[in-house]
Amino acid sequence: MNHYLHLFRQDYFIADINTVTVEKRDHQQPFPLHDHDFHEIVIVCSGNGLHHWNDYIYPITSGDILYINPKDIHGYESVNNLKLDNILYLRDALFLSSIIEQYLPKQNAKHTERGWRIKPSLIKMVSPLIEQIAIESKKNNLASVHLAEALFLQLVILLDRIKQMPNTQSPTATHQLDLLFTVLHNSIATPFNLDIFCKQNHIAARSLSRLFKTQTGMTINEYLQKRRLCTAMSLLRNTPYSISMISAECGYDDSNYFSVVFKKETKQTPSQYRAKFSNKTNKR
């Protein structure tokens, strides 16, 4: 039994002739796991949340770019002022397909090759194009369909060009964030102390915290907690580990406290969350 929704193109494209459309979500609410019969580019404009993408869960923040395929199962939860621009397109029906294909991830690319990050300030470069696509996609005459695709071509070229741009941050700032992300990713099961980290790496804690908040929209502790909850969700869905073992694996000494934090973020207990996927686990 499938535990996700199915979304269909006829509910989003105004006519059979249209190949591109835009769904803006200025206040994206938690959205259950779903798939759809169209491709989608998700641009995270602001805020943050947790993104489920097939069997992976991880935080998303302003500047994340996601290329979602029809067979992908994804959804959002624990959202906080999350604003998304979703550009939906029928990849196999595009009139300009041969050109546009050069600037899209390969059809068989892994999800890790279909998600990347740009500086949040660069979102302003793509916003006017998305607005124009939204206008033309609400018309069903052939000229507007072609214009919407031409604008979509500009968008995917611009996104690809931004991806290839050299990082304009100072090397010191870039290096500091790289160090911090590496340590945070390895600190799921162990305590993290920002002051000790900064002293070891000769970094100003206040400046690093401000830089991190600017880049992610979250504090360092908020991000680390989301990483730990993502790991907990994956373990609950895919392993038979006890709640106590999972809480320890995710850096919580007290399983009761872990359950309180988990319920606060997901609106359900760890056991309730696991039960939703029990059928899937039992079939493996």
C-alpha positions in Angstrom: 0.0 0.0 0.0 1.4 3.4 -1.0 1.7 6.1 1.7 1.8 9.1 -0.7 -0.4 11.2 -2.9 -0.4 11.3 -6.7 -0.5 14.7 -8.4 -1.5 15.0 -12.1 -0.6 17.5 -14.8 -4.2 18.3 -15.7 -4.6 19.9 -12.3 -1.8 22.4 -12.9 -1.4 23.0 -16.6 -4.3 25.0 -18.0 -4.5 23.1 -21.4 -2.9 20.1 -23.1 -0.8 22.4 -25.2 1.0 24.0 -22.3 4.4 22.6 -21.3 5.6 24.9 -18.5 3.8 26.5 -15.6 4.6 28.1 -12.2 3.2 27.3 -8.8 4.4 29.9 -6.3 4.1 29.0 -2.6 4.6 32.2 -0.6 3.7 30.3 2.6 4.4 26.7 2.0 2.7 24.5 4.6 3.7 21.0 5.5 2.9 18.8 2.5 2.7 15.0 2.7 4.7 12.6 0.6 3.7 12.7 -3.1 4.8 12.1 -6.6 3.6 13.6 -9.9 3.6 12.9 -13.6 5.6 16.1 -14.5 9.1 17.4 -13.8 9.6 20.2 -11.3 12.3 22.7 -10.4 12.0 23.8 -6.8 13.7 27.1 -5.8 13.7 27.8 -2.0 13.3 31.6 -1.8 13.3 32.0 1.9 12.7 30.3 5.2 13.6 26.7 6.0 12.1 23.2 6.6 12.7 19.5 6.2 12.5 18.0 2.7 11.8 14.3 2.3 13.2 13.1 -1.1 12.8 9.4 -1.7 14.5 7.7 1.2 16.4 10.8 2.3 15.5 13.6 4.7 17.5 16.8 5.2 17.1 20.5 5.9 16.4 23.0 3.1 17.0 26.7 3.3 17.0 29.8 1.1 19.1 29.2 -2.0 18.5 25.5 -2.4 17.7 24.4 -6.0 16.0 21.0 -6.5 15.2 19.2 -9.7 12.4 16.7 -9.0 11.6 13.8 -11.4 8.2 12.2 -11.9 9.2 9.0 -10.1 10.5 10.9 -7.1 8.5 10.8 -3.8 9.0 14.0 -1.8 7.3 16.2 0.7 7.8 19.0 3.3 7.5 19.2 7.1 8.7 21.3 10.0 8.5 24.3 7.8 9.3 27.8 9.0 8.4 30.8 6.8 9.1 28.6 3.8 8.6 30.3 0.4 9.0 28.2 -2.8 8.9 28.9 -6.5 7.9 25.6 -8.2 8.4 25.5 -12.0 6.6 22.6 -13.5 7.4 21.3 -16.9 6.6 18.4 -19.3 10.1 17.4 -20.2 9.2 15.0 -23.0 6.8 17.5 -24.6 8.9 20.6 -24.7 9.1 22.2 -28.2 12.6 23.4 -27.4 13.6 20.1 -25.8 16.8 19.6 -27.8 18.2 22.9 -26.5 16.7 22.8 -22.9 18.0 19.3 -22.3 21.6 20.6 -22.4 21.0 22.6 -19.3 19.0 20.1 -17.2 20.4 17.2 -15.1 20.3 13.8 -16.9 17.1 11.9 -16.7 18.8 9.1 -14.8 20.9 11.4 -12.5 20.9 10.5 -8.8 19.0 12.8 -6.5 22.3 14.0 -5.1 23.2 15.3 -8.6 19.8 17.1 -8.9 20.1 19.3 -5.8 22.5 22.1 -5.2 22.8 25.5 -3.6 23.3 29.1 -4.7 23.8 32.3 -2.6 20.4 33.5 -1.5 21.1 36.9 -2.9 21.3 35.4 -6.4 17.7 34.4 -6.3 16.9 38.0 -7.3 18.5 37.3 -10.6 16.0 34.5 -11.5 12.8 36.0 -9.9 11.9 38.3 -12.9 12.1 35.3 -15.3 9.9 33.2 -13.1 7.3 36.0 -13.0 7.3 36.2 -16.8 6.9 32.5 -17.1 4.0 32.6 -14.7 2.2 35.2 -16.8 2.7 33.4 -20.2 1.9 29.9 -18.7 -1.6 31.1 -17.9 -2.4 31.5 -21.6 -3.1 28.6 -24.0 -2.3 30.1 -27.4 0.7 28.7 -29.2 2.7 32.0 -29.2 2.5 32.2 -25.4 3.4 28.5 -25.0 6.5 29.1 -27.1 7.4 32.3 -25.2 7.0 30.5 -21.9 9.4 27.8 -23.1 11.9 30.4 -24.3 11.8 32.1 -20.9 12.1 28.7 -19.3 15.2 28.1 -21.4 16.6 31.4 -20.1 15.9 30.3 -16.6 17.7 26.9 -16.8 20.7 28.5 -18.6 20.9 31.1 -15.9 20.7 28.5 -13.1 23.4 26.4 -14.8 25.6 29.5 -15.3 25.1 30.5 -11.6 26.1 26.9 -10.6 29.3 27.3 -12.6 30.2 30.7 -11.2 33.2 30.9 -8.9 32.3 31.4 -5.3 32.4 35.2 -4.6 32.7 34.8 -0.9 36.0 35.5 0.6 38.1 32.4 0.9 38.2 32.8 4.7 34.4 32.8 5.0 34.0 29.9 2.6 36.6 27.9 4.4 35.0 28.6 7.8 31.6 27.4 6.6 33.1 24.3 5.0 34.8 23.4 8.3 31.6 24.0 10.3 29.3 22.0 8.0 31.8 19.1 8.0 31.9 19.1 11.8 28.1 19.4 12.1 27.6 16.5 9.7 29.9 14.4 11.9 28.3 15.6 15.2 24.9 13.8 14.9 25.7 11.4 17.7 28.1 13.5 19.7 27.8 16.9 21.4 28.9 20.0 19.5 30.5 23.0 21.3 30.7 26.2 19.1 33.2 27.9 21.4 35.6 24.9 21.4 35.3 24.6 17.6 36.0 28.3 17.1 39.0 28.3 19.5 40.5 25.2 17.7 40.1 26.9 14.3 40.9 30.5 15.4 37.5 31.8 14.3 35.3 34.5 15.9 32.2 32.7 17.2 29.8 35.7 16.8 30.9 36.4 13.2 30.6 32.7 12.2 27.1 32.5 13.8 26.0 35.5 11.9 27.4 34.2 8.6 25.8 30.8 9.2 22.4 32.4 9.9 22.7 34.6 6.7 23.4 31.6 4.6 20.9 29.1 6.0 18.2 31.1 7.7 18.8 29.1 10.9 21.0 29.2 13.9 23.7 26.6 14.2 21.8 24.8 16.9 18.6 24.9 14.9 20.4 23.4 11.9 22.1 20.7 14.0 18.8 19.7 15.6 17.2 19.4 12.2 20.1 17.2 11.0 19.6 15.0 14.0 15.8 14.8 13.5 16.4 13.9 9.8 18.7 11.1 10.9 16.1 9.9 13.4 13.4 9.9 10.7 15.5 7.8 8.4 16.3 5.3 11.2 12.7 5.1 12.2 11.6 4.4 8.6 14.3 2.0 7.6 15.6 0.1 10.7 14.1 -1.9 13.5 16.3 0.0 16.1 14.6 0.8 19.4 13.6 4.4 20.2 16.3 4.5 22.9 19.0 3.3 20.4 17.9 5.8 17.8 17.8 8.7 20.3 21.4 7.8 21.3 22.5 7.6 17.6 21.1 11.1 17.1 22.9 12.7 20.1 20.1 12.5 22.7 21.1 11.0 26.1 17.5 11.0 27.3 15.1 9.1 25.0 12.1 10.9 26.7 13.6 14.3 25.9 14.2 13.0 22.3 10.6 12.1 22.0 9.5 15.5 23.3 11.7 17.3 20.7 10.6 14.9 17.9 6.9 15.5 18.6 7.3 19.2 18.9 8.9 19.3 15.4 6.8 16.6 13.6 3.5 16.8 15.6 3.8 13.0 16.3 5.7 10.7 18.5 8.6 8.6 17.2 6.4 5.5 17.5 3.6 7.2 15.6 6.0 8.3 12.9 7.4 4.7 12.5 3.9 3.2 12.4 3.2 5.2 9.2 6.0 3.2 7.4 5.6 -0.1 9.1 4.0 -1.7 6.0 6.8 -0.6 3.9 9.4 -1.9 6.4 7.7 -5.2 6.7 7.7 -5.8 3.0 11.5 -5.4 2.8 
